[in-house]
């Protein structure tokens, strides 16, 4: 295969690209027809319906019942006559954050009628653009027919097609693919005017994509770095102009969305990504602590509020307005997370590297035995048309394909280094960022658009024998650079985990050394299997618990973003052991008393390793949240271990660790690793 085959697309490629666009359009329309419903957080955007009915982009604090039924998919069509008097409240924050998606949906409904089936032109356009973009992207690196094979696999992917019904998540994919393709064309352009053209197209694509799903904004800094690396000293003037055009067109295209929301709100997303379900999905090693037992907005927002609210007497007065602002628990979460995230630097590094590895080994990530582990949306669970290649994907989830993917990923950069060394380095940085940024929340719905990576890897693997004469000349130099990069990566990983072991141990020891006050547990009626101990409600939290509910109630499904979060918290230490405690492993259960209108229960279970002797003790740190809708009221443990609970205490001193953290510290915990191990790549649902 000659490089001319790769870099000089001809008329047949145009026809093939159009063919892929048509194929994608048909597949998209078929998925919509077979699923009969799309989910794009439309319940948070009633403005689309009001506009389609001719009332403009307005909203009401209370959505009409008929509109609620339609937005939740309980009815497939909406009659504008049921609106009555139109509201005058301006468009809310959530709609303005997905402005272009909202505009497109509303325009289609206004031109036709308000039913989900009438969104097929938008679905077909985006799925068609994705399929065509995949062909263009793969064609940039391979000859025509290998590119057709790779793009065909991506266009028919059961993973991608399963994402189409989750339309807001899917909608970023075509913009993502085309923005990357345009960036690569910018880096390769020999004529300045072509470089400026491709840069402008990439910037516009990113800006438009942000109006559908903000994730794509990550390509702006990635693109800037890639273009800087590729510019080189000889073309620095063209490079500066290209970068300026890229930035300007990105920001101009996204101008109506800039300033909507608050950048600091991203902290809650990372907090959720550090919770147990994501750790299990990534198959990371176990640790004696947890940063959230489940994927829950209520846990992370309560943690932020419980830690920040006591020091801010104006917290309650500073909370927001329904539909138009978000709670300080979200807007201040960025700085809040930065205050304690360094103590978990090793875990973040591990998750980033594991994220990259899973994307490279993508068929293994979506193996049949892992489908139910994803904390996000169901994987490979779309209508019949999406299951065309299910059997093939089942067979691809084997160790041999994983080896081919990993080896081929290295071969991809080897092939590029043989022809364009500077571009190879830029692509290494670009791919490195693309593969590791999902550390924020690693789920298929956040990484499916990167499926092209493993396809490029496999095609590279099988291309090496045909290009050996060209590749062998650069092999020694490439292996040297690759070895240096690999060793550097290992050193960074080892350094981060060692650092976390030291600083996290220090923080836990400091917490355990803080003053405590005893808690008078109340023994409640127990059964032959379970012992129940009640925790009295502290007087200082009673007013909060008995106050009116905040925004986190079941009504939130209709109202959108959390605008009012009120929570307090205590850190409770439970000590287990003593003469009457036999060795073993048990699970304690934390139960919350609930009022009417609870949203996401905060109940959780914690496994505890009991001491192996009668003179040692295990210490369990648990968070106790107090909210207007629920508060920690009971501790349950197996009846056979009821004598093991020696005491319960409340930490009354300050700590830098987040409120949501819990830990089960067995004797000798100080001498054990306090970071998550890299783990394996299991294809079985074992957790």
C-alpha positions in Angstrom: 0.0 0.0 0.0 1.6 3.3 -1.1 1.3 6.5 0.9 -0.4 8.0 -2.2 -3.2 5.6 -1.7 -3.7 7.1 1.7 -3.2 10.8 1.2 -4.7 11.4 -2.3 -8.4 10.5 -2.2 -10.1 10.5 -5.6 -13.5 10.5 -7.1 -14.4 7.0 -5.9 -13.8 8.1 -2.3 -16.4 10.9 -2.7 -18.9 8.3 -3.9 -18.0 6.0 -1.0 -18.3 8.8 1.5 -21.8 9.6 0.2 -22.7 6.0 0.3 -21.7 5.8 4.0 -23.7 8.9 4.7 -26.8 7.3 3.1 -26.1 4.1 5.0 -25.9 5.9 8.3 -29.1 7.9 7.5 -31.0 4.7 6.8 -29.7 3.1 10.0 -30.5 6.2 12.1 -34.1 6.3 10.8 -34.5 2.6 11.4 -33.3 2.8 15.0 -35.8 5.6 15.6 -38.6 3.7 14.0 -37.9 0.5 15.9 -37.3 2.2 19.3 -40.2 4.8 18.7 -38.6 7.1 21.3 -35.5 9.2 21.9 -34.1 10.3 25.2 -32.2 13.6 25.2 -33.2 15.1 28.6 -36.2 16.6 26.9 -38.1 16.7 30.3 -35.6 19.4 31.3 -36.3 21.4 28.1 -40.0 22.1 27.7 -39.0 25.3 25.9 -38.7 23.1 22.7 -42.4 22.3 22.9 -43.6 25.8 23.7 -41.6 27.1 20.7 -42.9 24.5 18.4 -46.4 25.6 19.5 -45.6 29.2 18.5 -45.1 30.6 22.0 -41.3 31.1 21.7 -38.6 29.7 23.9 -40.3 30.1 27.3 -40.9 27.9 30.3 -43.2 27.5 33.3 -42.2 26.6 36.8 -44.9 23.9 36.6 -45.0 21.9 33.3 -48.6 21.1 32.2 -49.4 17.4 32.8 -50.0 16.6 29.2 -46.6 18.0 28.3 -45.0 16.0 31.1 -46.5 12.8 29.7 -45.1 13.6 26.3 -41.6 14.6 27.5 -41.4 11.4 29.5 -42.4 9.3 26.6 -45.7 8.2 28.0 -47.4 9.6 24.9 -45.9 9.8 21.5 -47.7 13.0 20.3 -48.5 16.4 21.9 -51.4 18.6 21.2 -50.6 22.3 21.5 -54.2 23.1 22.5 -53.5 21.5 26.0 -51.1 24.3 26.9 -53.7 26.9 27.7 -52.2 30.2 28.7 -48.5 30.3 27.6 -45.9 31.2 30.3 -43.7 34.2 29.9 -40.7 33.0 31.9 -37.5 33.0 29.7 -35.7 29.9 28.6 -33.9 28.0 31.4 -30.3 27.1 31.9 -30.5 23.5 30.7 -32.1 24.5 27.4 -29.5 27.2 26.8 -26.7 24.8 27.5 -27.9 22.5 24.7 -29.1 25.4 22.5 -28.4 24.0 19.1 -30.0 20.6 19.9 -33.0 22.4 21.3 -33.3 24.7 18.2 -33.1 21.7 15.8 -35.7 19.7 17.6 -38.1 22.6 18.0 -37.8 23.6 14.3 -38.6 20.1 13.1 -41.6 19.8 15.4 -42.8 23.2 14.3 -42.5 22.3 10.6 -44.3 19.0 11.1 -46.1 18.0 14.3 -44.9 17.4 17.8 -44.1 13.7 17.8 -40.8 11.8 18.2 -41.2 10.0 14.9 -40.8 13.4 13.2 -37.3 13.8 14.4 -36.0 11.3 11.8 -34.4 13.9 9.6 -32.2 15.1 12.5 -31.4 11.5 13.5 -30.6 10.5 10.0 -28.4 13.5 9.4 -26.3 13.0 12.5 -25.9 9.2 12.1 -25.2 9.7 8.4 -22.6 12.3 9.3 -21.0 9.9 11.8 -20.8 7.1 9.3 -19.3 9.3 6.5 -16.9 10.9 9.0 -15.6 7.5 10.1 -14.8 6.7 6.5 -13.0 10.0 6.0 -11.0 9.6 9.3 -9.9 6.0 8.6 -9.2 7.0 4.9 -6.7 9.6 6.2 -4.5 6.7 7.4 -5.3 3.8 5.1 -5.9 2.9 1.5 -9.4 2.9 0.1 -10.6 -0.7 0.7 -9.1 -1.1 4.2 -10.8 2.2 5.0 -14.1 0.9 3.7 -13.8 -2.2 5.9 -13.0 -0.2 9.0 -15.7 2.4 8.4 -18.2 -0.3 7.7 -17.5 -1.9 11.0 -17.9 1.5 12.7 -21.1 2.4 10.9 -22.7 -1.0 11.8 -21.3 -1.1 15.3 -23.9 -2.4 17.8 -22.4 -0.1 20.4 -22.8 3.1 18.4 -26.3 2.2 17.2 -27.3 1.4 20.7 -26.4 4.9 21.7 -28.7 6.6 19.1 -31.9 6.4 21.3 -29.9 8.2 23.9 -29.7 11.0 21.5 -28.0 13.8 23.5 -25.2 11.4 24.3 -25.0 10.2 20.7 -25.2 13.7 19.1 -21.7 14.6 20.0 -20.2 11.7 18.0 -20.4 13.1 14.4 -19.0 16.5 15.5 -16.2 14.7 17.4 -15.2 12.5 14.4 -15.3 15.4 11.9 -13.4 17.8 14.1 -10.6 15.3 14.5 -10.5 14.6 10.8 -10.4 18.4 10.0 -7.6 18.8 12.6 -5.5 16.1 10.9 -6.1 17.7 7.5 -5.0 21.0 9.0 -1.8 19.4 10.3 -1.1 17.9 6.8 -2.0 20.9 4.7 0.9 22.2 2.6 -0.7 25.3 1.3 -1.4 28.1 3.9 -4.9 28.8 2.6 -5.8 25.1 2.9 -4.5 25.0 6.5 -6.6 28.0 7.4 -9.7 26.4 5.7 -9.3 23.1 7.5 -8.7 24.9 10.8 -11.8 27.0 10.3 -13.9 23.9 9.5 -12.6 22.1 12.6 -13.3 25.1 14.8 -16.9 25.5 13.5 -17.5 21.8 14.0 -16.4 22.0 17.6 -18.5 25.1 18.2 -21.6 23.6 16.7 -21.0 20.3 18.6 -20.9 22.1 21.9 -24.5 23.2 21.3 -25.5 19.5 21.2 -23.2 18.1 24.0 -20.6 20.2 25.8 -18.1 17.2 26.0 -16.8 18.1 22.6 -15.3 21.4 23.9 -12.3 19.2 25.2 -11.1 19.2 21.5 -10.3 22.9 21.7 -7.3 22.6 24.0 -6.4 19.3 22.4 -6.5 20.9 19.0 -4.4 23.8 20.1 -1.6 21.6 21.4 -1.7 19.4 18.3 -1.4 22.4 16.0 1.4 23.9 18.0 3.4 20.7 17.8 2.8 20.3 14.1 3.6 23.9 13.1 7.3 23.7 13.5 9.8 26.6 13.4 9.8 26.9 9.6 6.1 27.5 9.4 5.5 29.4 12.6 3.7 32.3 11.0 1.2 29.9 9.2 1.0 28.0 12.5 0.1 31.1 14.5 -2.6 32.1 11.9 -4.0 28.6 11.8 -4.3 28.4 15.6 -5.9 31.8 15.7 -8.5 30.8 13.1 -9.1 27.6 14.9 -9.8 29.3 18.2 -11.8 32.1 16.8 -14.1 29.9 14.7 -14.6 27.6 17.7 -15.6 30.4 20.1 -17.7 32.3 17.5 -19.7 29.1 16.6 -20.3 28.4 20.3 -20.8 32.1 21.2 -24.5 31.7 22.2 -23.5 29.1 24.7 -20.5 30.7 26.3 -21.2 31.8 29.8 -24.1 29.4 30.3 -23.6 27.6 33.6 -20.4 27.7 35.6 -17.1 26.0 34.8 -16.7 25.1 38.5 -19.7 22.8 38.4 -17.5 20.0 36.7 -16.2 19.0 40.1 -19.4 17.0 40.8 -18.8 15.0 37.6 -15.4 13.9 38.7 -16.7 13.1 42.2 -19.2 10.7 40.6 -16.5 9.2 38.4 -14.5 8.3 41.5 -17.4 6.4 43.0 -17.5 2.6 43.4 -19.6 1.7 40.3 -17.0 3.3 38.0 -14.2 1.6 39.8 -15.9 -1.7 39.4 -16.6 -1.1 35.7 -12.9 -0.3 35.1 -11.9 -3.5 36.9 -9.6 -1.7 39.3 -8.1 -3.2 42.4 -9.9 -3.0 45.8 -9.0 -0.5 48.5 -10.2 0.0 52.1 -11.9 3.3 51.4 -14.7 4.5 49.1 -15.6 7.9 47.6 -19.3 7.0 47.1 -21.1 3.8 47.2 -23.2 4.5 44.1 -23.5 6.8 41.1 -25.6 9.5 42.7 -26.1 13.2 42.3 -27.5 13.4 45.8 -24.4 11.8 47.4 -21.9 14.2 45.8 -24.0 17.4 46.1 -24.8 16.5 49.7 -21.1 16.0 50.4 -20.2 19.4 48.9 -23.0 21.2 50.8 -22.2 19.4 54.1 -18.5 20.4 53.9 -19.0 24.0 52.7 -22.3 25.1 54.2 -21.2 25.2 57.9 -18.6 27.8 57.1 -20.9 29.9 55.0 -23.8 31.5 57.0 -25.3 32.9 53.7 -25.4 29.5 52.0 -29.2 29.1 52.1 -29.8 32.7 51.0 -27.4 32.2 48.1 -29.1 29.2 46.6 -30.6 29.6 43.1 -33.9 29.8 41.2 -35.7 26.9 39.7 -34.7 26.4 36.0 -32.3 29.4 35.8 -29.5 28.7 38.2 -27.8 25.8 39.9 -26.9 25.2 43.5 -23.6 26.3 45.0 -23.1 22.6 45.7 -22.5 22.4 41.9 -20.9 25.8 41.1 -18.4 25.6 43.9 -17.6 21.9 43.5 -14.6 22.5 41.2 -12.6 24.4 43.9 -14.0 22.0 46.5 -12.6 18.9 44.7 -9.2 20.6 44.0 -8.9 20.9 47.8 -8.7 17.2 48.4 -8.1 15.6 45.0 -4.3 15.6 45.4 -4.7 13.0 48.2 -6.0 10.6 45.5 -3.5 11.5 42.7 -2.6 7.9 42.3 -6.2 6.7 41.8 -6.8 9.5 39.2 -3.6 8.5 37.4 -4.6 4.8 37.5 -8.1 5.6 36.2 -6.7 7.7 33.4 -4.3 5.0 32.2 -6.9 2.3 32.6 -9.4 4.4 30.6 -6.9 4.6 27.7 -6.3 0.8 27.9 -10.0 0.0 27.8 -10.6 2.2 24.8 -7.7 0.6 22.9 -9.1 -2.8 23.8 -12.7 -1.7 23.0 -14.2 -5.1 22.0 -13.2 -6.4 25.4 -14.8 -3.4 27.1 -18.2 -4.2 25.6 -17.9 -8.0 26.0 -21.3 -9.8 26.8 -20.3 -10.4 30.4 -19.6 -6.7 31.0 -22.8 -5.2 29.6 -24.6 -4.9 32.9 -21.6 -3.3 34.7 -21.8 0.0 33.0 -23.0 2.7 35.4 -24.4 4.7 32.5 -26.9 3.6 29.9 -27.4 0.0 28.7 -24.7 -1.3 26.3 -25.6 -3.0 23.1 -29.3 -3.0 24.0 -30.8 -1.0 21.1 -33.5 -2.3 18.6 -33.0 -5.1 16.2 -31.1 -3.1 13.5 -28.4 -2.4 16.1 -27.7 -6.1 16.6 -26.5 -7.0 13.2 -22.9 -7.4 14.3 -23.6 -8.6 17.9 -22.2 -12.0 17.2 -19.1 -10.6 15.7 -18.5 -8.4 18.7 -19.1 -11.4 21.0 -16.2 -13.2 19.2 -13.9 -10.2 19.2 -13.8 -10.1 23.0 -11.0 -12.6 23.3 -7.4 -12.3 24.4 -6.0 -12.7 20.8 -7.9 -9.6 19.6 -6.8 -7.7 22.7 -3.1 -8.5 21.8 -3.7 -7.4 18.2 -5.3 -4.1 19.4 -2.5 -3.3 21.8 0.2 -4.2 19.3 -1.6 -2.4 16.5 -1.9 0.7 18.6 1.8 0.9 18.8 2.1 0.1 15.1 -0.2 3.0 14.2 2.3 5.5 15.5 5.2 3.6 14.0 3.6 3.9 10.6 3.0 7.6 11.1 6.6 8.2 12.4 8.0 6.6 9.2 6.4 9.3 7.1 5.5 12.3 9.3 7.4 12.2 12.5 6.1 15.6 13.7 2.5 14.6 13.0 3.1 11.3 14.8 4.1 13.1 17.9 1.1 15.4 17.7 -1.2 12.4 17.2 0.4 10.7 20.2 -0.4 13.8 22.4 -3.9 14.0 20.8 -4.8 10.4 21.3 -3.3 10.4 24.8 -5.6 13.2 25.8 -8.6 11.7 24.1 -8.1 8.3 25.7 -7.5 9.6 29.2 -10.0 12.5 29.6 -12.9 10.0 30.2 -11.3 9.5 33.6 -13.9 12.1 34.7 -16.7 9.5 34.2 -15.7 6.3 32.4 -18.8 4.9 30.8 -19.5 3.7 27.2 -21.8 6.7 26.7 -18.8 8.9 27.2 -16.3 6.9 25.1 -18.2 5.2 22.3 -17.2 7.9 19.9 -13.6 6.8 20.3 -14.3 3.3 18.9 -12.3 4.3 15.8 -9.1 3.9 17.9 -9.3 0.1 18.0 -10.2 -0.1 14.3 -7.2 2.0 13.4 -5.1 -0.2 15.6 -6.2 -3.5 14.0 -5.8 -2.1 10.5 -2.3 -0.9 11.4 -1.4 -4.3 12.8 -2.3 -6.1 9.5 -0.7 -3.3 7.4 2.8 -3.8 8.9 3.8 -6.9 6.8 2.9 -5.1 3.6 4.9 -2.0 4.6 7.9 -3.6 6.2 10.4 -2.3 3.7 9.4 1.2 4.5 9.0 0.8 8.2 12.1 -1.1 9.2 14.4 1.9 8.5 12.8 3.9 11.4 12.3 0.9 13.7 15.4 1.4 15.9 14.7 5.1 16.4 11.0 4.4 17.0 11.6 1.7 19.5 14.0 3.9 21.4 11.5 6.8 21.6 8.7 4.3 22.5 10.8 2.7 25.3 11.6 6.2 26.8 7.9 7.1 26.7 6.9 3.8 28.3 9.5 4.1 31.1 8.5 7.7 31.7 4.9 6.6 32.0 5.7 3.9 34.5 7.8 6.3 36.6 4.9 8.8 36.7 2.4 6.1 37.6 4.7 4.7 40.3 5.4 8.2 41.7 1.7 9.2 41.9 0.8 6.0 43.7 3.6 6.3 46.2 2.7 9.9 46.8 -0.9 9.0 47.4 0.1 6.3 49.8 2.0 8.8 51.9 -0.4 11.8 51.9 -3.6 9.8 52.2 -2.2 7.8 55.1 -1.2 11.1 56.8 -4.7 12.6 56.3 -6.4 9.5 57.7 -4.1 9.4 60.7 -4.8 13.1 61.2 -8.6 12.5 61.1 -8.3 9.7 63.6 -6.3 11.9 65.9 -9.0 14.6 66.0 -11.2 15.1 69.1 -14.3 12.9 69.3 -17.5 12.8 71.2 -19.3 9.5 72.1 -22.6 8.6 70.5 -25.1 6.8 72.7 -26.4 4.2 70.4 -29.9 2.8 71.1 -30.4 -0.9 70.7 -33.6 -1.5 68.7 -35.7 -4.5 68.1 -33.5 -7.1 66.3 -34.1 -10.4 64.6 -32.2 -13.6 64.7 -30.2 -12.4 61.7 -29.8 -8.7 62.2 -28.9 -6.4 65.1 -30.1 -2.8 64.8 -28.6 0.2 66.6 -30.2 3.6 66.4 -28.3 6.9 66.2 -30.0 9.8 67.9 -30.6 12.9 65.7 -28.2 15.6 66.9 -30.0 18.7 68.1 -27.9 21.0 65.9 -29.2 19.2 62.7 -32.8 19.0 63.8 -33.9 22.3 62.2 -32.4 21.3 58.9 -34.0 17.8 58.9 -37.4 19.2 59.8 -37.2 22.1 57.2 -39.0 22.2 53.8 -37.5 19.9 51.2 -34.8 21.4 48.9 -34.7 20.7 45.1 -33.6 17.1 45.4 -37.0 15.5 45.3 -38.8 13.2 42.7 -40.1 16.5 41.1 -36.5 17.1 39.9 -37.1 14.8 37.0 -39.4 17.4 35.6 -37.6 20.5 36.8 -34.0 19.9 35.6 -30.9 21.0 37.5 -30.6 21.1 41.3 -30.9 24.8 42.2 -31.2 24.4 46.0 -29.2 21.9 48.1 -29.1 21.9 51.9 -27.2 19.3 53.8 -25.1 18.8 56.9 -22.9 15.9 57.9 -21.0 14.2 60.6 -18.0 11.8 60.4 -18.7 8.8 62.6 -16.1 6.3 63.7 -17.3 2.8 64.6 -14.9 0.5 66.5 -15.2 -3.2 66.2 -13.3 -5.9 68.2 -12.9 -7.0 71.8 -13.1 -10.2 73.8 -16.5 -11.3 72.6 -15.8 -10.6 68.9 -14.9 -13.6 66.8 -12.7 -13.1 63.6 -14.5 -12.9 60.3 -15.8 -10.6 57.6 -19.2 -8.9 57.9 -21.2 -6.2 56.2 -22.6 -3.3 58.1 -25.6 -1.4 56.7 -26.3 2.3 57.2 -30.0 3.0 57.1 -31.5 6.5 56.6 -34.8 7.7 58.0 -36.9 9.1 55.2 -39.6 11.7 54.8 -42.1 11.8 52.0 -40.5 13.1 48.8 -37.1 11.4 48.9 -35.2 11.3 45.7 -32.1 9.1 45.9 -31.7 7.1 49.1 -28.4 7.4 50.8 -28.4 3.9 52.4 -25.2 2.0 51.9 -23.4 -1.2 53.0 -19.7 -1.4 54.0 -17.8 -4.7 54.3 -15.6 -4.9 57.4 -12.7 -7.3 58.2 -12.8 -8.0 61.9 -9.6 -8.4 63.9 -7.9 -11.8 64.0 -7.1 -11.5 67.7 -9.0 -10.2 70.8 -6.7 -7.3 71.5 -6.8 -5.5 68.1 -9.6 -3.3 66.7 -11.0 -2.4 63.3 -12.1 1.2 62.8 -14.8 2.1 60.3 -15.3 5.7 59.1 -18.8 6.4 57.8 -20.4 9.7 56.7 -23.7 10.7 58.3 -25.7 13.0 56.1 -28.6 15.1 57.4 -31.0 16.5 54.8 -34.6 17.8 54.7 -35.7 14.4 53.3 -33.5 11.9 55.0 -30.9 11.4 57.7 -28.8 8.5 59.1 -30.8 6.8 61.8 -29.7 3.1 62.1 -26.7 0.9 61.9 -27.4 -2.7 61.1 -25.0 -5.7 61.4 -25.3 -9.4 61.5 -26.7 -10.6 64.8 -23.7 -13.0 65.3 -21.4 -10.1 65.3 -23.5 -7.7 67.4 -21.0 -8.0 70.3 -18.2 -6.7 68.0 -19.4 -3.1 68.0 -17.5 -1.6 70.9 -18.3 2.1 70.5 -19.5 4.8 68.2 -18.0 8.3 68.1 -18.4 11.5 66.3 -15.3 13.3 65.0 -15.6 17.0 66.0 -12.3 18.3 64.6 -11.6 19.5 61.1 -10.4 17.3 58.2 -9.4 17.9 54.6 -11.0 14.6 53.4 -14.4 14.8 51.7 -17.5 14.1 53.7 -18.7 11.3 51.3 -15.5 9.2 52.0 -15.9 6.0 54.1 -13.2 3.6 55.1 -12.9 0.2 56.8 -9.5 0.2 58.5 -8.4 -3.3 59.7 -5.5 -3.6 62.1 -2.2 -2.8 60.3 -3.9 -0.7 57.6 -1.0 1.8 57.8 1.3 -0.8 56.3 -0.9 -1.6 53.3 -1.2 0.2 50.0 -3.7 3.0 50.0 -4.3 3.3 46.3 -6.2 1.3 43.7 -4.2 -1.2 41.7 -4.4 -1.2 37.9 -6.4 -4.4 37.9 -7.1 -6.6 34.9 -9.4 -6.7 31.9 -12.0 -9.2 32.9 -14.8 -9.9 30.5 -17.0 -11.6 33.2 -19.5 -9.8 35.4 -17.8 -10.6 38.7 -18.6 -7.4 40.7 
